[in-house]
Amino acid sequence: MRFLGHSTVRLELAGRVVLTDPVLTARVGPLRRMVPTPAPADHADVDLVLLSHLHVDHLHLPSLRSLRGARVVAPRGAGGWLRARGITGVQELGVGEELVDGDLRVTGVPAVHSGHRWGPRSTRGPQAEAMGHLVETPGVRVYVSGDTNLFDGMASLPRPDVALLPVWGWGLNLGPGHLDPARAAAAVEILRPHVAVPVHWGTLALPGLTRAPGACGERMRRLLHEPPREFAAAVAASGVDTHVALTLPGDAVALPTPPGRP
């Protein structure tokens, strides 16, 4: 497993390479990558792409076009829009639906987040329900939350071996439908994963903010580093028996040997 930055994680399971919400370029619109771009070897052999929702920092068309031959799993209702923009190999998946690829099973699960391409206040353009995913093999279960807030059904999800949980975003503040470090730690208390990997932090920013003087620039620079550490501290304070694998963008995730599932 490798954290490639923002919400992009490379998973190698059951002989398949899975990439979540791929953002593989140096820029996304006005946002700039604050860390090195992923190496070609990190995404040259991808079999399956999981898209959680349509926002441009999760469904990034230039990155998707670079993943030739990959099966792109999109939220139900987004397939036609993607195909019209040159994305091939698209398969739709909805909440509660499953797809099977060899010994790999992917199940769509709920998320509380805007599913509109242009955000919660827009009513024009593509819309598809935001979602998370359970990625399972006979021996490992990974919960990929996508962007979400806490939701009632989270307690009903099967206990994951690994949970990929967002802990911030790319700006000075979070809009609705996001986890911050405290809420992500609350999600850990609900889910009780063996390992939690903080994602959605430290990768993208408006470059002017990172260079700004005064309190605004200082806050932005801090937010590029501190959210996963605040998350790890909150998990430790909760007493939950979960290992937080704090991983810098671009690095492999150091996973402890998981105990047997309950």
N, C-alpha and C positions, 0 to 999 in steps of 0.2 A: 504494500500500500504506500502511495506517495501523495502528499498534499502539494498540488501544483499551484495553489493560490486561489483566493476568493472561495468559491464553492466547488472548485474543480479538484477532484480526487481520483487518482488512478487505483482501481481495485483489480487484483488478479485472483480470480476464484474459479474453481472447477474447469480449468483450462481456458477460461475466457478473460479478456481484458475489458473492463468496464470503466467508462469515464463519466463523471457526473458534471452536469452543467458546464461544458467546456468553454473557458475563456483562455485563449492560447496566444494572444497578441500583446503588443506593447501598449495598446490604447483601446479604449472602448468609448467612442464618442469623445466627450471632453475629458474623460477620466484617463489617467496615465497609470501604468503599472509602476509601482514603487520598488519592485523586486525584479530580478532577471526573468525573462520570458522562459517558458518551459522548453526544454531541449526537444528536438524532433523525435528522439528515441522514446520520449515519454508518451507519445501519442501516435506513432507511426503504425502500430499494430493493434489499434483499438477494434474490438468486435462489436461492442454495445455502448451506446450513448444514452444516458438517462437525463431527460429534461424535466425540471420540476415546475417551471412556469415560464411565461413569455417575456418577462422583463429583460432588457437588453444586456444586463450584466449576468444573465443566466442562459438565455437563448441568444447566442452571439453568432450571427449568420456567417461572418468571415471565418470564424473558428470551425463551424460546422462544415463549411465548404471544403476545408482542408482535410477533413477526416474521410477520405475516399474509401468506400467499401464497408463502412461501419453501418450497423443497424441503428437507426435513430428512433428512440422511444419517446414520443411526445404526448403531452396531456391530450385527452380526447377532445376533439374539436379543432386542434391546431394543425392537423395533417395537411389539409388542402392549402392552407396559407404557406406552410413550409415548402411543399412541392412546387408551388407557384414561384418560389424564390430560388429554385434550383437545388433544393436539398433532396437527395435521393435516399432510398432505403428506409423511408419513414413508416413507423407503425404506431398507431395510437393506443394508449392505455388509460383507463379511467380508474378512479378510486374504487377499490374492491375487486378490480380485475387482475388477472395474472397472465404472465407469459412465461413460457418454459423454453430454455435453450440448453439442450443437453442436461447436465446435472445442475444447472443454474435456474432458479426460479425468482422472478421479480413480481412483487405485488404492489399495486398502487394503494397508498394510504392517505388519509386526510392531511391537509395543512390549512392554516388560517392565514391567508395572505391574498392580496389582490392578484387576480388572474388575468388582468388586462395588460396588453403590451405596453401601454403608456401610463399605467399607474391607476390608483384608485379613483381619481376624480374624472377620468376620461370616459366617455360613453361611445366613442367612435373607434373603429379599428378592431383588430383581432382580440378575441376573448376566449379563454379556456381555463377551466378550474385548476388552481394551483394545487400541488400535491407533493407528497413525499413517496419514498419507496422502501420496501423491505427487499433486500437482496440476500437470497439464501442458497446454500448448498447443503448436502446432508450433514455437514459438520460445523458450519458457521452461519450466523445470521447478522447482517449489517443493516442498521436503520439509517437511511439517508433522509433527513428531515426536510431538505429544501428550506426556503424561507418560510417561517411560520411563527406564530405566537403559541403560547400554551393553549391547549384545547381539551375539552372534557374527554374525548375518546382516546387521548394519549395513554391513559391508564389501562386501556383495553388492548394495546399493542403487545405482542409477545415480547418477552425480555430479549433484548439484543445482546450479542457478544460485543459488538462495536456500534457506537452511535456517533454519527457525524452531525454535530450541532453548531449552528451559527451563533456567534457571540457578539458580533457587531455588524458593520457594513462598510461604507466608503466615505461617509461624511461626518459632519460635526454632530449630527443628531440622527435618530432612527425614526422612520415613519411607522405607521401602524403595521401590524403583522410581522414583527421581528422579535427575536430574542436578544436581550442584552446579557451581560455576564450573570446577573442575578437570576433572571428568568431561565437562562440556559442551565444554571445549577439546579433550579427548581425542576426542570425537565429531567435532569439526572435522578433526582429523588423519586420522580414518578416512574421512570423507565428502568432504573437500576441496571444499566449496562455494565458489563465487566470492564469495558474501556470506553472512554469518551474522547473524541478528537474535536477540538474547537476549530471551526472553519469560518469563512466569511469575514475575514479580518486581515489587515496588514498588507493588502495587495494593491487596491485601486484607490485613487484620491484625485481631487482637483489640484493640480500642481501649484496653483497660486496660493492655495490654503496652506500647503506644507511649507511654503517659504514666507508666509505672512508674519509680520512682527506682532508682538504683544500677545495678549491672552488667547486670541483666536488661533494664531499660528501655533502657539504652545499646546493648546488643546488638541489640534489636529495631529501634531507630531506625537503626542502622547497616545492618541487613539490608534495610531499605527502599530503600537507595541503592547499596550497594557491590557486590553480586553481579555485575551486568553489567560493571562496571569491572574486577573481578578476572578475569572471563572474558576480556575484551578483552586484559588484560595477559598472561594465560596463552596466548592464541592468538598474540600477538605474540612471546612468548618461544619458542614452538614453531617459529617460522620458516615456518609454513604460509602460502602466498600466498592468504589469505582476508581480505576486508575485513569488519570487524565494524561493523555499522550500529547503534550504541548509540542507542536511541530511547526517549524518555520516554513513559510512558503518555499516550495522547491525541494524540501527534504523528504526522505523516507520516514514513514511513521514507525517508531519503535514500539512494537506491540509485545506485551508480556505473554507468556504462555497461558491461554485461557483455561480456567477450570471447566469441568464438565457442566453442561446445562442442567438447571434444576428440572 
